[in-house]
Structure formats: C-alpha cells, structure tokens
C-alpha cells in the first residue's frame, strides 16, 4: 500500500492510532503547537499526491518521523521499521515472564514426579485385587464341594445307623468334642504358665548379676588402711577394725583406718539405681503374669475334669453298642467340619487382604486426582503445554480404574 494513502488516512482524529490507551488527537491538545510539525505534514501530503508509488520519498526516515507528529523525534534514524521496535516496558515485561514460566515448569515437575510411582501402585493394587478375588472364588468352591460331600455322606450313613441312635448318642459325642477343645486349652495354659515361670527366674538371675556387678565395681581401696571396703560397708559405716561390735580383730601390722568421710563413701550411681529399678519393675510384671497364668491353668484343668465326669455319666446312660454304631457319622462330621472351618478362616484372611488392597488403590487414586487438580489450576496447566506425566496421569487413571 502506498504511504500517501496511509498519510491521508491519519487526517481524521478518530482514526489516529492509540498510544498507551489515548488517541493522538487528545495528545495534541496537551502538546505545544511548535512541537508538532504541522507544516511538514501538510507538505508531505501535497507532495505525496503527485509522487509515484515506487518513489524513494516513501522510505524517507525524516518523513516517517514527521508522520509520528514529533513525539518520537529522538528515535534512531537508522531504524527503518519503527513499528517493529519494542518499547522499554514491553521488553521488561517479557524478561519478567521468562523466569516466571521457568518457575511454573519447576513446580509442575515437582508435582508430577510421583505420578509414575502412583500409577504403578494403582496398577499393582488392581492386579493384586484380581488375584485375591480369584483365590477367594477358589476357596468358596472348595467349601461348597465339602458341603456337597457331607450331604452325600449323610444320605449314605443315615439308613445304616438310624435317626434314633444318632439322637441318643449326640450328647456323648458333643461332650467328646468339648473334651478335645478343653484339652487343647489346658495345654495352652500350661505352656503359658511355664513361660511365665521361666521369665521370673530369668529376671531374678539378671537382678542378682547386676547387684553382684555393682558390688564389685563399688569396691574402694584405702591406701592408708591397706584393705578393700565394699559398697555395703561404706554405706553402713562399718569397716574392718573400726567397728566396735565386730568380732574380727584388726591385724597388728595394719594401720588403723582413717575416719570415714563423705568422699570415701561410695553410693550407687544414678545409672545403677535406674537399672535396678527397671529390673524390679520387670520382675513385678513377670510375677503378676505368672500368677495369672497359674490361675488360668487351674481353671482350664478344672473344666477338663468336669467334662470327663460328664462323659462318664453319659456313657452309663448310653449303651456301648449305640456309641460304636454312631461313630462313623460323628467322625465324618468332625472331619468335614474341620476342613470347612479351615477354608472359612482362609476366606476371612483373603477378604481382609482385598479390603486393604482396595484401600491402597483408592489412596493412590486420591493422590493422583489431587496432583491433577493442582496441575490443572497452575498457570502452565491453564494456558501452556502440560508435561508428559500429566497426560500419563489422565490416561493412567482411567486404565487403572478399569482393573479394580
């Protein structure tokens, strides 16, 4: 486009470009008329109407200076394209934005550095949950198989034994089962009592050794007296030769001991006192545990003897023939019950593991969601390019969610 057309276009005040938010028309009213080269502008307009489109006057830097109405008269004339020159405040703003963007990138990198680890934890938790659920399904199938086998076995034994025999011998076999449980309880209580007694003996030996060690360490040698005084003798004030009530006479070759002073008395140190107090407290606790274990052992033994007496009374009321006839029924019932209870205990452990693994999965997912929200509301996440970990976070959350 010709420069003449551009110059003709600035004659209207409303079409003038804005500078810092104000038009040149309002700026001219604040300036001195002599600073605005109106004559140069008019002459340039007249000459532009008669000039050619390819005239060299269009590229005259002085004319471009007049076109700016004089307020950029100090612009370097060597710069031909004045519109491409960046002002000082704009350059300062750009320089401030560079470290700010770098800081945002560093913060986002810190936020997303745990994303791969959390994604791996979620995927691992999902795999463990699937494996545990398969194991639980296998356990349930085994329990169902045991129940089916027991129903089939009952159908075989019932015609051979008879329902009346089973009813008469039920109390006996229930008492026998209770006797077995009571016997196990007695064994457990006895073992606990033995361990408690051993603990008491061990602590007593420790206390005796500690007292002996402290007594040896507490010996004080008096050079003038030429004899060793133990901690006990120092604390009581009795020494060999100076105790009036002592039946031991001092040796004539030994000089009398010098009077006992506060510096010659050796008392237990703080560490020794603390050690002895700890051992004493431990001994009291062990003795209390021993007494409780002893009472439990007595109680379990009494229960066991009571069940034995009950079984003897039931055997007198029930014939030996009926007891032997019903034995296959109750024997198989005990076997199937033990197997079923064992599988039930396994199922309980697997269910607890599934709950714990799901809890770990949801904790990792919550952490990922929190990181995702922090990255989304960060300046770089709102307008800039996100890190690859963020894309992996968005994608991995969905992938891991499908496996749980």
Protein Blocks (a to p, Z undefined) as FASTA:
>chain_A
ZZklmmmmmmpmklpcceehiafklmmmmpcfklpcfklmmmmmmmmmmmcfkbcklmgm
klmmmmnnopammbcfklmblmlpccfklmmmmmmmmmmmmmmmmmmmmmmmmmmmmmmm
mmmmmmmmmmmmmmmmmmmmmmmmmmmmmmmmmmmmmmmnopklmmmmmmmmmmmmmmmm
mmmmmmmmmmmmmmmmmmmmmmmmmmmmmmmmmmmmmpccdfklopacdfklmmnopaeh
jamkbcbdcdfkbccdddddfklpccddfklmmmmmmmmmmmmmmmmmmmmmmmmmmmmm
mmmmmmmmmmmmmmmmpcfklmmmmmmmmmmmmmmmmmmmmmmmmmmmmmmmmmmmmmmm
mmmmmmmmmmmmmmmmpmklmmmccdfklmmmmmmmmmmmmmZZ
